[in-house]
Amino acid sequence: MLISKRVLIIIFALYLFGLFFHLGRMYFQHEEPRRAIIALEMNYSGNYVQPTVLGKAYFKKPPLHNIVIAMFFKIFKENEFAARLVSVLSLLSFAGVIFLVLKDIVGIEASVFASFSFLTSFVTYFSYGILAETDMFFSFLVFCSMISLITFKRYGILIGSLFAALALLTKGFPALHYFYFTLLAYGLLERKIKDSKFIIHSVIGSFIIFGLFGLWIFSFSHGNIHKIDYALGFLLSESGSRVLSIEHIFKALVHAVTFPIKFWYHFLPFSVLVFAFFNKHFRDEFFILLKSNKKIERLLKFSLFAFLPNFMVYDLIPDGRVRYTLVLFGFFAFLIGVLYYELEYVKLDFNTKRWSVIAFMVVAVVSFVSSVFVYEFTATKDYIVCILTGFVSLLFVYALKKEVHRQNLIFISFTGFAVLVKILYISTYFSYLFTYYTNYRSYGNRIARIILKNNPEYVMSDARDLRLFFYVERDLKMPIHTIKSERKGIVVSKHGNRVGVVKEEVNTPKGIYYIGIKNGGA
């Protein structure tokens, strides 16, 4: 192995620091509070099959991801760290699968490189790998379902079907096109489409997928056709809304052209390696490699056949987003691993050392400038982290100016740069957000304390600000329900006329919340 173990340990330690750095500090954003509230209410009610948001049934996504968050809440308590840890572990597991698939094909070193290409990509390391959203967990399950087809020789379809069923119970119907497009591609590629074993396993696999999904539907509906229709209607509308958006033809054309570019830059920094194909010698050697190594050829052919139809789904739909294709970055990582494997034997006319030194010098300068910004304009002490990041960048510069093996140089440059930029990103941008973002924890705790003073037995609200009401519900240690006209209890609402007897009010940046007693009871 050309990459030294010491370098690998240092890089991975820095990577983990960047991954867990302030993971639980920032308040919930975007869809995070919805996932957290569902998990919270699952633990409160003991009902893990029918998701609810502030007491209202929620069927836009099945419950598996929320169940896992609920489990983590029981282990690590109800906080941002516990909710986001699900995505972090999914990210690490996803990279582990990439490594395991590649190691017997291109060797340990190229497999490590491919895994780090996924671990440090913008879409994972800076975004969905550290958020309490469904995408990372779902993508891990879908990737396992797809890659099982060529990894497990005898029962690949059945194992893949089990993972596909779990993915279906996580995010709904997108799991089906990923698995079945890939299954069809696998059958065509391996010329098994008419094979009786392939057909039988595909049928049994479908029973596993739809059987487990049907079991979930029955578990909350108990055969009630109205509940089934209600749940399936929401799930279909969630997936179908993206398809209906294709009616905007011009928007669709623009999206079809720009979406591959977005996909590419979301895999930075490692995606720059695809520019090696502009070198004719490298390109010729790549195709020679495919012809001479049947394992690599089979893996890349399968990756291409699995990638294209699934990618086209979101490329042709104007509302398709890069995060919907997160699972496909795993196949892109396979390509990066093969390119690195080829670079062990083919030299490019490119001064990697010079540009790497420049990149780390830029990070060092930006780090020192950022330390001043953080010190002056934020309420955190992360300026110290910015300064340390600057010095670590200079250490990288010093290390690279020594005699470094080319493979070590490439590995250090890409992974080191990504990790230091991530640490800098968290210590500057997130520190700024944390300083000036509405302190939902404080407002939520204040509302909860007012409610608790009235010894509540039943709490109701018509609130829509889930970022606030996660903290309210958490600090209450009891569920919040939808407002019912005949029900006695405590009511929290922006509408004073819905509260009954107003006891207190809390003025937040998002409006005034009235807290009172309805129908004479708490």
N, C-alpha and C positions, 0 to 999 in steps of 0.2 A: 504493500500500500504506500503510494507516494506521498499522500497527505499524512503528516506526522500526527500521532495520537495527541500530543501536547497541543498542537494547533487546533485540532478538532474539539478537545475538551474546553479550551479557552473560548472558542467561537460559540460552542453550544451553551456554555455558562452565560456568556453575554446575551445570547439569544433568549434564554429563559428569563434573564433579568428584564429584557425588553418586553417579553410577553406578559409577565406578571406585574410589571411596574405600574402601580396605581390602578390595578385592574378593577378594584371595587370603590375607587374614590369618586368617580364622576357619577352624577345622578343618572337615572335611567333616561334613555332617549328613544325617539322613533317608536318602533314596535316593542321595545323591551318591556315597558311597564305592563303591556297587555299580557305578555307571556308570564310575567312575575305575578300579576294579580290572579290569573287562572290557576297557577301553581299554589298560590296562597290559599285560595278558596277551596282547592282540592283537599289540602291538608285540614282546613277548618271543617269541611263537610264530610270528609271521608269518601266522597264520590269522585272516583278517578276516571270515569268513563264519559261523563257529560260536562264539558267545559262551560264555565260561567264567568262573566265579567261584571262585577258589581251586582251579582244576583241574576243577571240576564243570560239566557242560554246563548252560547257562541259556537257556531259550527262552520266558520270559514276555514278552519284547519282542524284536523283530528287531534287527539290529545297526547300522543306519545311524548313529544318534546316537553310538554308541560308536566307530564308525570315525572320525567327525569329531573326537571328543575325542582319539583315538589320534594323528591327524594333528597336532592342536594340541600334544600332548605332545612330538612330535618337533621342533616349531618352538620352543616356549616352555619345554620341559622338563616333567617330571612333577610338577605342582603344582596347587594349588587355583585359582590365577588362570587357568591354561591351560584347565582343565576348565570353569570358569564362563564363560570368554570366549565359548564357543559360544552360550550363552543370551543373553549381552549383545549379540552381533552379530545374533542372530536377532531380538531385541527391536527394535534399530535398523532392521533390514531390514523388519520388519513395519510399523513406523511409516512407513518410506519408501514402501511400497506404498500405505498409506492416503493419503499425500500425493499420489502420482502419480495415483491413481484420482480423487481429489476436485478437483485443481487446475483442470481444464478444466470443472468443473461448478459449483463455488461460488467459484472464485478461489484465488489463492495464500494469502491471509491466513487465510481460513476453513480451508483445508487444513492450514496450519501449526498452527492451533489444534486441529484434530481430531487431528493426529499427536501433539501434546503431551498431549492428553487420554489417549491410549493410553500414551504413554511414562511419564507420571507417575502412572498409576493405582496403587492399592495393590497389586493382584494382580501387576503387572509390575515396577514400580520398587522395591517393597519386598520382593518375594518371588521369583516364578518367573523374572523377568528377570535375576536375579543368582545363581541356583542352578544347579549342574551336574546338573540333572534334565532329563528328556526333554520336558517339557510345552511350553516356549517354542519350541524347535526344531520340534517336531511341529506346533504351532499355526501357525507361520509357513508351513510347507509346505501345511497344509490350507487356510489362508486363501487362499494363492496358487491352489490348485486350484479353490476356489469362485469367487473373483473373476475368474479367467481366463475364465469362461463369458460374462461380459458385457463384458470388456475387449478381448479379441481377437475380432474380428468373424468372420473366416473359419475359424480353427483353434482357437477357444476351448476346445472340448470336448477336443480332442487334447492341447493344452498343459495344460489342467486335469487330464487323465488322467495325464499324466507326473508332475505334482506330487502327485497322489493316490497314485500308485505309490510315490513316495519317502516319502510320509507313512505308507503301509502298511508300508514297510520300516523305519520308525522306531518306531512304537508299536502296530502291528497293526491289528486289525479296526475300531476306532472310526473310522479314516480313511474306511471305506467308507460308513457311514451319513451322514457329513458330506458326502461328495461326491455320492452318489447321491440323497439327499433334495434337495440343492441342484440337481442336474441335472434332476430331475423338476419342481421348482418353476420352474426356468428355462424348461423346455419348455412348461409350462402358461402361464406369464406371457407368454412371447413367442409363444404359440400355434404352437409348432413340434413338438408332441409327435407329430404324424402326418407331419411333413415327412421325406422320404426322406434328405436330407442329415443331418438331426439323428439319425435312426436309424442310418445308416451310421457316422457319426463316434462315436456312442455305443458301437456294437459294436466298432469299431477301438480306441476308448479302453479298453474293458473288456479287450481282448486285451493292451494295453500294461500295464494295472494287474496283471492276474493272470499275465501272461507274466513280468514282472519278479519278481513274488513267487514264482512257480513256479521261476524260474531260481535264486533264492536257496535255496529248499528243496532243489533238486536238487544245488546246489553243495556242500552239506555232507552230504547223505544218499547221493548217488550212486545214487539209486533204491532204497535200502534202505527197505522199507515200514515196518519197525519204527521207524527213525529219524524217518521222516515222521510216523507216527502219534504218536510221543512229542512231537515239536515242535509239531504242530498241537493236540495235547491240551492242552499248556501255554498256548498262545496263546488257545484257546477258553475255557479255564477262567478265564484272567485277565479276559476280557471278560464271560463268562457269569456269573461270581460276583456281579456287580453286578445283573444282571437277576433272579437268584434271590432277591435280598434283598427283592423286592416282596411276599413272602409276609407281611411284617409290615404289615398294613393300616393300623393307627393311625399307626405311624411314617411310613408312606408319605404319609398325609394331612397330617401335620404338616410333613413335608419339602416337599410340593408347595406349601404356603402360604408357608413361610419361605425357600425357595430363591430366589425372585425378589428378595426383600429382600437376601439375602446377595450376590446378583449385583450389585445396585445399589450396595451400600456398598463392594464390592471395586473399583468404578470411581471411588470418591471420589479427588480432590475435584470433578472435572468433572461427575460424575453429578448434582450438585445443580441443574444447569441444567434438568433435566427438570421441575422445579417451576414453570418458566415456563408450562407448560401449564395451570396452575391460573388463570392470567390469561386471561379470556375474549377480550380484544382480541388478545393474542398468539396464542392458539389459532386464532382466526378468520383472522388474517393468515397463519398457518402453512399452513392449508388453501388459502388464496388463492394462496400461493406455489407450492404443489404443482400447482395447476391451470394456473398461468401459466408454469411452468418444467418442461418435459417431461423434461429431463435429470435434475433432482432427483427428480421423481416416479418415473421409471424406476429410479433407483438405490435409493430408499427402498422401493419396492415389492419389488424384488429382495431387498434386505436383510431385509425383513419375511418374505418367503416362505422365504428361506434360514434365517433365525433361528428361527422358531417351531417347525418340526418337530424340529430338532436340539436346541433348548433343552428341548423337552418330554421328550426321551429321558432327560435327567438330572434334570428336575423331577419325573418320575413314579417314579424309582428312588430309594429311601431312601438308598442309598449313593452317589448322585451328588454329586460335589464341584464346587465352583466352578472349580477348575483344569481340570476336564474340558471346561469350556465356554470356556476361554481364547480360542479362535479367534473366538468370537462377540462378544468385546469389540471386535473390528475393525469389525463392523457397527454396534455401539453408538457407536463413534467417528464413523462417518459421520453419524449423527443429531446428535451434538454439533457437528460441523462445520456442518451445515445450520442448527442453532439459532443458532450464532454468526453465520452469514451473515444470518439474519433480524434479529438484534440490531443490525446495521448500519443498519437502517431503522425498526425498531420499538423505542420506548423503554418500559421497564418502570418502574412506580412503586416503585423500590427504590434505596436509598441505597448503591450499591456501594462508593463511596469510604469511607464511614464504617465499614462492616463489614470492609472490607479492612484499614483502619488498625488496627482492633481485633484482627483475626486476627494481623497482624504484631507487634503489641504483646505479644500472648499468647506468640507464638513467642520474642520477645526475653526475656521474663520467665522462661519455661521454660528457655531456653538458659543464662541466668546461674545459675539454681538447679541445673541439670544439671551445670554446670561444677564446682560444689562437690561434688556427689555423685560424679562421675567422679574428682575429685582425691582424695577421702577413701576411696572403696570399690573402686577398680579399680587395676590395675597398669599402666595406660597413661597417655599424656600427652594424651589426647583432650580433656581439660578446656580446652586451648587452642583446639581446634576449636569447642567449645561457646561459649566466649567470643566468638570471631570470628563465629559464627553469630548470636549475640545482636546484635552491632554491625551486621552486614549486615541483619538484620531492622529495626533502627532506621533504616538508610539507606533501606530500602524505605518505611518510614513517612514519612520526610522527602521522598522523591521523590513519593509519592502525595498529599501535602498541597499540592503545587504544582498548577498547571493542567495536567491530563492528559487527553488525548482519551479518550473512553469506551471505544473498542476497545483502546487501550493499557492502560487501567485494568483491564479484564476479563482481558486476557492476562497482565499482570504479576501480578495478584492470584492467579489460579489456579496458574500455573506457578511463580511465586516462592514461594508458600506450600508447594506440594508438595515443591519442591527443598530448601528449608530444613528442613522436617520430616524429610525423608529423611536429610539430613546429621546432624541431631540424633539421629535414630533409630540410625544407625550408630555415632556417637561416644558414645552413652550405653548403650543396650541391648546392642549387640554388644560394646562394651568390657567390660561386666559379664559377659557370657557368656564372652568370651575369657579373662577373669581367673579365673573359677571353674569353667569347663568342664574336663573331663579333658584333659590335654595328651597327646593321642594321638600327636603327632609324636615327643615325647620317649620315650614308652614303646615305640613302634614301632621307633625307631632303636636303643634299648637291646637289644631282642630280636634285631634284625637283626645288631648287632655281635657278640652272643654266638654266633649261628649262623655268622657268617663266620669266627670264630676257629677253627672246626672244618673249614674248607675244604670246604664242602658241594658235593656234585655233584647231590643230589636232596633237596628239602625237602618235607615233608608236614605237613598240619594238618587238624584237624576243627573249626577255629574258626568261630564265627558272628558275632563282632564285627568287621564289615567296616570300621568307622571306625578300628579299630586296625590291622587287617591290610593296609589299603592302604599305610600307612607302612612296615610290615614288608617287604612285597613290593617296594615302591619302593626302599628302602634296600638290599635284598639284590641288586637288579639281576638277579633271576632269578625264574621263576614258582614258586608254591607249589601242590602237588598234594594231592588227597585221600589219606587214609591207606590204604595197601594192606598187608595182613597179611604178604605174602611179600617186599615191597620193602625194600631196604636204603636207609638215608638218615637225615637229621635230621628229627625230629618235634617239633612244637610243639603242646601240648594242655593243656587244663585238667585232663585225666584222666591222672594219673601212670602208671596201668597200661597206657596206650596208647603210652607214649613209649619203652619199652625201658630202656636205661641212662640215668638222669637225670644230666645234666651240670650244669645250673644251673636256677634258677627266677626268675621275675620277678613280683613282687607288684604288681598294678594295682588300681585302684578297682573293676574288674569281676571280680576274682578272680585267682588265682595261675596263671601259665602255666609249665608244665614243659617244658624243652628238653633233648632227649637224642638218643642214637643208637640206631636200631632195626636189628635183625638184623646188628649188627656192622659197619655201613658208614655213611659220611657222604655 
